Amino acid sequence: MNSNRTHIAIIGAGLAGLYAARLLQEQGMHDFVVLEARPRTGGRILSPAVPLASDSASVCFDLGPSWFWPEFQPALDELISALGLERFAQFESGDMLIEHSPHQPPMRRPGFRNSPTSMRLHGGMSALVETLAQSIPATQLLTGQLVTELTLNDVHVTVMTHDTQGATSAWQAKHVLLALPPRLAAEYLHFSPALPTSLLQQWRDTATWMAPHAKYFAIYERPFWREQGLSGEARSMQGPLGEIHDASLPDGPAALFGFLAMPASVRQQMNSETLHQLCRAQLTRIFGPQAGSPLAELSQDWSQEALTASHADQHPSPHHLTAPATCPADGPWQHHLCGIASEWSTQFPGYLAGAIDAAMCGVQWLQHLK
Ligand SMILES: Cc1cc2nc3c(=O)[nH]c(=O)nc-3n(C[C@H](O)[C@H](O)[C@H](O)COP(=O)(O)OP(=O)(O)OC[C@H]3O[C@@H](n4cnc5c(N)ncnc54)[C@H](O)[C@@H]3O)c2cc1C
């Protein structure tokens, strides 16, 4: 077994974990390690490069988050500017369509523009996490490391990880920042001594935002719906897509994307070809025959990602998120453990901006301990 030492162990390399690492570097606290179970960074942020033709460059579409709102999320917006990333507004000009029944043409209604404007990132949201990850030395950002156990002796926490080959490593850290959703931390990490029962229950009761959901993309050469004065936005009572938006790239191919309205349990019984076929048929009903021949299709079902969704996340939560406590109010773990994933943010729980807010609070907590 490998044995290592670090001052701070960050568990999870989604936006919260990577941003916490950046903040630590800015404060001159370079003795940290980020331990990530997936073979990639980004967590719920995923914008894979899609090659559309052998002679064209790859393009990226957001299978996880697409939007942020600079007007009321200034810290996230400042980070995006500092990293030199470019934003653009979600396309919302034109009418929207509403499908009540597959047997009737959709109703056309004046579209509405979100206020404040929803913004997207050039290169997809992955550009944000990839840029953050680039500034962390490879020896301090370890992927393929599933954390399973945290054991506290008087002064250190021993964090146990397992890699994909089954090799075990131990990291001795003074402090641990939990940058994975609270529900996953409560359900899958073993804490010794045990955390207070009421704290674990709060974490277990905190739904992982968007974990029950799935997205489908159809990519086209041009945004043909705009030529008919349509925004690409649609709502359907019929499904399989419930809410549809324009996902075109400003100087690239056009796309429509939708959130699947059918429950995770139903989706899980379908293969992706059947699901794509149903989505294509629905887009054809709503937007006409051109929608039936996309250049490519993509989908991502987050409910099937064990490192995002637990059993309890298979159904959308009826309640809006309330941030749980980040650390025990007393007891042996009090000065050793702090939750920093988005769900722990009191300002924007569940959102990208929440990951920024919670990471900032976690790093401030570390500074106060000094
Ligand atoms: C479909 C979808 C659409 C969304 N749309 C938006 C949007 O438009 N705007 C918005 O603001 N937000 C949106 N969100 C929410 C946004 O994606 C999240 O708020 C944000 O990405 C959370 O980042 P995080 O770092 O806190 O958590 P995560 O991204 O979940 O990162 C947690 C990390 O921990 C890792 N991990 C888990 N368990 C372990 C373990 N045992 N050991 C080691 N590592 C582990 C995971 O692999 C992951 O990399 C959306 C989410 C989804 C899924």
The ligand as an SDF file (V2000), in Angstrom:
LIG
                    3D

 53 58  0  0  0  0  0  0  0  0999 V2000
  -27.8310   17.9330  -16.5170 C   0  0  0  0  0  0  0  0  0  0  0  0
  -27.3410   19.0290  -15.6130 C   0  0  0  0  0  0  0  0  0  0  0  0
  -27.6160   20.3520  -15.9420 C   0  0  0  0  0  0  0  0  0  0  0  0
  -27.1790   21.3790  -15.1020 C   0  0  0  0  0  0  0  0  0  0  0  0
  -27.3940   22.6820  -15.5000 N   0  0  0  0  0  0  0  0  0  0  0  0
  -26.8780   23.6810  -14.7680 C   0  0  0  0  0  0  0  0  0  0  0  0
  -26.8900   25.0160  -15.2840 C   0  0  0  0  0  0  0  0  0  0  0  0
  -27.3270   25.2710  -16.4220 O   0  0  0  0  0  0  0  0  0  0  0  0
  -26.3770   26.0010  -14.4870 N   0  0  0  0  0  0  0  0  0  0  0  0
  -25.8380   25.7460  -13.2430 C   0  0  0  0  0  0  0  0  0  0  0  0
  -25.4110   26.6950  -12.5810 O   0  0  0  0  0  0  0  0  0  0  0  0
  -25.7590   24.4740  -12.7630 N   0  0  0  0  0  0  0  0  0  0  0  0
  -26.2490   23.4490  -13.5010 C   0  0  0  0  0  0  0  0  0  0  0  0
  -26.0930   22.1480  -13.0710 N   0  0  0  0  0  0  0  0  0  0  0  0
  -25.4530   21.9170  -11.7530 C   0  0  0  0  0  0  0  0  0  0  0  0
  -23.9160   21.9910  -11.8490 C   0  0  0  0  0  0  0  0  0  0  0  0
  -23.4720   21.0540  -12.7840 O   0  0  0  0  0  0  0  0  0  0  0  0
  -23.3150   21.6930  -10.4720 C   0  0  0  0  0  0  0  0  0  0  0  0
  -23.7320   22.6690   -9.5490 O   0  0  0  0  0  0  0  0  0  0  0  0
  -21.7850   21.7220  -10.4210 C   0  0  0  0  0  0  0  0  0  0  0  0
  -21.1940   21.1490  -11.5450 O   0  0  0  0  0  0  0  0  0  0  0  0
  -21.3560   21.0190   -9.1140 C   0  0  0  0  0  0  0  0  0  0  0  0
  -19.9480   20.9940   -9.0120 O   0  0  0  0  0  0  0  0  0  0  0  0
  -19.2940   20.2910   -7.7350 P   0  0  0  0  0  0  0  0  0  0  0  0
  -17.8230   20.3550   -7.9400 O   0  0  0  0  0  0  0  0  0  0  0  0
  -19.8660   20.8710   -6.5010 O   0  0  0  0  0  0  0  0  0  0  0  0
  -19.8060   18.7750   -7.7700 O   0  0  0  0  0  0  0  0  0  0  0  0
  -19.5440   17.6030   -8.8930 P   0  0  0  0  0  0  0  0  0  0  0  0
  -19.4480   18.2370  -10.2450 O   0  0  0  0  0  0  0  0  0  0  0  0
  -20.6050   16.6140   -8.6570 O   0  0  0  0  0  0  0  0  0  0  0  0
  -18.1120   17.0610   -8.4840 O   0  0  0  0  0  0  0  0  0  0  0  0
  -17.9450   16.0730   -7.5040 C   0  0  0  0  0  0  0  0  0  0  0  0
  -16.7310   15.2380   -7.8820 C   0  0  0  0  0  0  0  0  0  0  0  0
  -16.4870   14.2820   -6.8550 O   0  0  0  0  0  0  0  0  0  0  0  0
  -16.1220   13.0490   -7.4660 C   0  0  0  0  0  0  0  0  0  0  0  0
  -16.3860   11.9610   -6.5130 N   0  0  0  0  0  0  0  0  0  0  0  0
  -17.5870   11.4580   -6.1250 C   0  0  0  0  0  0  0  0  0  0  0  0
  -17.4100   10.4800   -5.2230 N   0  0  0  0  0  0  0  0  0  0  0  0
  -16.0650   10.3580   -5.0270 C   0  0  0  0  0  0  0  0  0  0  0  0
  -15.2630    9.5150   -4.2070 C   0  0  0  0  0  0  0  0  0  0  0  0
  -15.7930    8.6070   -3.3700 N   0  0  0  0  0  0  0  0  0  0  0  0
  -13.9070    9.6490   -4.2760 N   0  0  0  0  0  0  0  0  0  0  0  0
  -13.3220   10.5800   -5.0920 C   0  0  0  0  0  0  0  0  0  0  0  0
  -14.0580   11.4020   -5.8890 N   0  0  0  0  0  0  0  0  0  0  0  0
  -15.4170   11.3010   -5.8480 C   0  0  0  0  0  0  0  0  0  0  0  0
  -17.0080   12.9890   -8.7060 C   0  0  0  0  0  0  0  0  0  0  0  0
  -16.5040   12.0870   -9.6620 O   0  0  0  0  0  0  0  0  0  0  0  0
  -16.9510   14.4360   -9.1750 C   0  0  0  0  0  0  0  0  0  0  0  0
  -15.8880   14.6640  -10.0730 O   0  0  0  0  0  0  0  0  0  0  0  0
  -26.4850   21.0910  -13.8960 C   0  0  0  0  0  0  0  0  0  0  0  0
  -26.1900   19.7520  -13.5700 C   0  0  0  0  0  0  0  0  0  0  0  0
  -26.6000   18.7360  -14.4310 C   0  0  0  0  0  0  0  0  0  0  0  0
  -26.2620   17.3000  -14.0920 C   0  0  0  0  0  0  0  0  0  0  0  0
  1  2  1  0
  2  3  1  0
  2 52  2  0
  3  4  2  0
  4  5  1  0
  4 50  1  0
  5  6  2  0
  6  7  1  0
  6 13  1  0
  7  8  2  0
  7  9  1  0
  9 10  1  0
 10 11  2  0
 10 12  1  0
 12 13  2  0
 13 14  1  0
 14 15  1  0
 14 50  1  0
 15 16  1  0
 16 17  1  0
 16 18  1  0
 18 19  1  0
 18 20  1  0
 20 21  1  0
 20 22  1  0
 22 23  1  0
 23 24  1  0
 24 25  2  0
 24 26  1  0
 24 27  1  0
 27 28  1  0
 28 29  2  0
 28 30  1  0
 28 31  1  0
 31 32  1  0
 32 33  1  0
 33 34  1  0
 33 48  1  0
 34 35  1  0
 35 36  1  0
 35 46  1  0
 36 37  1  0
 36 45  1  0
 37 38  2  0
 38 39  1  0
 39 40  1  0
 39 45  2  0
 40 41  1  0
 40 42  2  0
 42 43  1  0
 43 44  2  0
 44 45  1  0
 46 47  1  0
 46 48  1  0
 48 49  1  0
 50 51  2  0
 51 52  1  0
 52 53  1  0
M  END
$$$$
